[in-house]
Amino acid sequence: MSLKEPETFVAAPAAPALRPGWTPLRTAVARFVHAPQFRNAILGVIILNAICLGLDTDRGVHDRFGALLGAVDVLVTAIFVCEIALKLYVDRSAFWRDGWNVFDFIVVAVSLLLMGSNSEVSVLRVFRLVRVVRVIRVFRLFGVVPALRRVVDALFTAIPGMSAIIAVLGLLFYVAAVITTDIFAAEAPEEFGSIGASIFTLFQIMTGDGWSEVVRGLMVRHPWAWAFFIPFIVLTSFAVLNLFIAVIVDALGAEQAQALTDTKTELAANISEVRTELEGEIEDAQVGLSQDLDVIEAAQVKAADERAAIMSSLDALRMEIAALRAQLPPKT
């Protein structure tokens, strides 16, 4: 995946393909829907909805401002319905090619269907679940904030390398779980009574959460237990987990390098396009100038011909005047 947007907080959306056959109303609505201001306003509404859903989980806030939060929720739903209606009017069949559009449509449609059926407790629970699911719309920020999208792209790029590290970590856990279950199951059945319990306890030890209490409890009967758990912590926490960071950082660097390459390629293409346009304009100007020079030259030739004709007419007129004077009788 590549990044071609400029480094701004909110990336400018792609300009809509305004077709010649569109009506003026559809063209105006398309420009409105695809404008950066409209997208930023919708993102603000999404964040407002997420904040209201979070506040509504507090019992005291719900008791005091439940009606207001409900009104805001209805208003937000109405805004979402208007947004989807406008996009459907503009994009038509292209609307369904965007996964986020389909997700928004399903969430809003289910919300509208359940909004009028709140008489039963089960329906109310489902309706609340839908309201909570709507918070996921905040993830649309990944689609418009280049910095967030770069992180997501890096995570997807790092998945093949991370899968190999996860496989190594899984083998370490499995072997360690078998060893600890065989050795410590009798002394600590709750922590190491089975393979599953041992894996969970080993995961707790890897994260450093209360590992000393677990190990010290085992060292009462197995003083050498530290010799097993300390290398395990070093291998898992300090070695294997740091490999995750290395893979992700490498993927981030690769994404940034790819983004720079794409940006340079795009700039080079834009420069080439501008240069081609300028060369075309210069060529058109030269052709126009040549045509103008031809017109001027033709005008000069025509003016010279007209001047010669006028001079010829004047000469003929002088000759006629001289002939007339010769025919006049002499003065007495």
N, C-alpha and C positions, 0 to 999 in steps of 0.2 A: 504494500500500500504506500502511496506517495502523498506528499503534502505540497500543494501548490498555492495555498492562500498566503497573503501577507501576514506579517506578525502584528495583528491587531487583536484587541480583546474579543471582538465579535467579527467573524469573517463576513465579508460582503457576499450575499447570495448571488448565485448565477442569474444573469439577466434572463427574463423569460423570452421564449421564442415567440415573438409577436408576429402572427401570420397575417398576410394581406387580407385574407377572407374574414378576419375577426371584425365584429361590430365595434364601434367606438366605446360602447359601454364595457364590453369584455376586455378591450385593451386597457381602459382606465382601471378596471378592477384588477387586472393582472399586474399593472404597475404598482398599485396600492398593496396587493398581497405580497409581492416579491420585493418590496422596498425594505431596506435595513431597519427603518424605524418601526415598521409593522412587526418584523420578527423580534426586535428587541422588546417591543410592548408585550408580545405574546410570552416571551421568556419571563418578563416581569410578572405577568399573571400566573405563570407556572410556579414561580418562586413564592408568590403570595399564597397560592393554593397550598403549597407544601408547608409554609409557616402556619397557616390556619389549621391544617390537619394535625400538625404537631401540637398546637395550643389546645385543640379539641380533645387531646388525650389526657389533659390535666383535668381532674374532677372539679377542682375549684373554679378554674377558668370556664369549664363547660357549664357549670351551674349559673355563673354570673353572665357570661356572654354567649351562651349556647344559641340564642335566637340570632344574634348578630353574626356569629360564625356560620350558622345555617344560611342566612341571607347572602353572605359572601360566597358560600359554596354554590348557591343557586346562580348568583351573578357570574361566577367563574365558569360554571357549566354553560350558561347562556353564551358567554364570550367564546368558549371552545366550539359550541355549535355553530356560531356565526363564522368562526375561522374555517371550520370544515366545509360549511356551505359555500363560502367564497372560493376556497380552493377547488371544490368540486365543480363550481361554475366555470372557473378558469381552466383547470387542468384536464377536466373530464376523465378520460380513460388513463391518462398519465398519472393521475392521483394515486391509483392503486399500485403503481410500480415502486413507490417509496414505502419501505417497511414501517417507518415512523408514522406515516399517514394512516396506514392500515391499523396500527396499534392505537393511535388517537381515536380513530373512528370507532373501533370496538369498545374502548373504554367509555367514551362519551355515549355511545348507543346503549350500552348496558346500564350506565348511570341513569339515562333518561327512562329506560324501561322499568328500573327498580324504584325510581323516584316517586312514582305514583302508587306503588304497592308496598307501603310501609306499615301495614296493619299487623302483620305477623312478626314475631320475634325473629324467626329464622330469616325472613326476608330482610329485616333490619340488619342482621349480622352480615348477610351477603352484601348489602348496600354499603355498610361500613368497610367491608373488605375491598369493594370496588373503589371507594374513596381513598383507601390506603394505597391500592395499586396505582392510582393516578399519580402518586408521588414519583413513580418511576419516570414520568414524563420529564422530570428534571434531567434525566440522562440525555435529553436532546441537546444539552449544553455541549456534550462531546462532539456533536455534529457541527457546531458553529464556533467553538473556541479552539483555535489551532494548537495551543499549548496542551490542552487536555487530549485532543485527538492524537497528538504525537505520542503521548504516554500510552494510550490505548493501542495504537498501531505497534508500538515497541513491545507491548505485552503479547500481542498476537504473533509478532515476529519471533519472540523469544520462546514460544511454546515448544517447538521441536527440541531446543537445547534444554529447556526445563523438564521436559518429559524424561530425558535420559537421567537428569539429576534426581528426579522423583523416583525413578526405578532403582537407582543406587541407594537412595535413602530408604526405600521400601525394603530392599534386601537387608540393609543394616538393622532395621527395626524388626524384621521377621527373625533373623538369626538371634538378635539380642532378646527378643521375646521368648523364643524357645529356651535359651540358656537360663534366663531369669525365672521362667515358670518351673523348670526342672529343679533349680537350686533353691529358690526362695518361696515356693508355693506354700510350704508347711508353715513357715514363720510369718508370712504376710499374705494370707489367702485373699484379702480384699484387694490388694494391689497387684499380686502376681499369681492369683489362683487359676487363671486361664490365659490362653493366648490373647484374647481380646482385652482382658484386664491388664495384662503386661504391656501390650502395645499402648493402651491409654496412659498407663503410669510412665512408660518411657517417653511418651510425647510430653507429659507434664515435666519430666526431668529435663528434656531437651530445651523446653522454654524457660527453664530456671525457676519455675513456680514451685516452691517448697521442696526442692529436691534434697536439700540437706536434711530435713526431718525424715524423709523416706530412707535415705542412705544411712543416717545415724541409727534409725530404728533397726535396720538390718545388721549394722555393725555390732550390735549387742551380742549376737550369736555368730556372726560372720565378720570378724574384724578385718578381713581382707576384701570386703565388698567394695571399698573405695577403689581398689585396683581395677575393677570392672567398669564402674560408673564414670569415673573421671575420664578415661579414654573415650567412652561413649559420648560424653558431653563435648569433649574436644572435637571428635569426628563429626558429630551432627550439628552442634551449635556453631562452632567456629570454622569448620572446614566446609561441610556440605551446604549449609545455609548461605555462607558467603559466596558460594558458586552461583546461587540464584541471583544475588546482587550483581555479580560479574556478568552473567548472561544478560540481565536486564539492562545494565549500563552499556554493554556492547551493542545491544539492540537499539538503545536510545541514540548512541553515537551513529550507528548505521542509518537510522531514520533521519537524523539531523543532516548527515552527509547526503542522503538521497534527496532530502528537502532542498538543500543548497544546490545540488545538481539540477533538480527539476526547476528551481527558480532561475538558475543561470540559463538553462535551456529555453525556458519561457521568455526570459529577457532577450536572449539572442533571437528567438523567433519574432518577438515583438519588434526588435530593432530591424531585423530583416524585412518585416512587413512594412514598417514605417519607411525604410529606405526604398523599398519597391514602390510604395505610394508616392514618395518624393520624386523618384526617378520618372515615374509615370506623369506626375504633374509637370516636372521640368520638360519632359518630352512634349507634352501637350502644349505647354507655354511656347516652346521653340516652334512647334508646328503652327500655333496661332500667330506667333511673331513673323514667321516666314510668310504666312498667308497675308498678314497685314502689310508686310513689305511688298509683296506682289501687288496688292491692291494699291498701295501708294505709288509704286512704279507705273502701274497701269494708269493711275490718275495723272501722274506727271506726263506720260506719253500723250494721253488724251488732251491735257492742258496745252502741251506743245503743239499738237495738231490744230487745236482750236485757235491758238495764237497765230500759227502760220496762216490759217484760213482767214483770220481777221486782218493780218498784215496784207495778204493777197487782195482781200476786199478793199482795203484802204488804197493800195496801189492802183487798183482798177478805178476806184472813185477819183483819185487824183488825175488819172489820165482822162477820164470823162470830163472833169472840170476844166482841164487844160484845153481839150477839144472844143468845149463850149465857149471858152474865152476866145479861142481863135476864130470862131464863127461870128463873134460880135463885131458890128461896124466900128471903124475907128472913130475916135472922138474928134469933133471939129473945133 
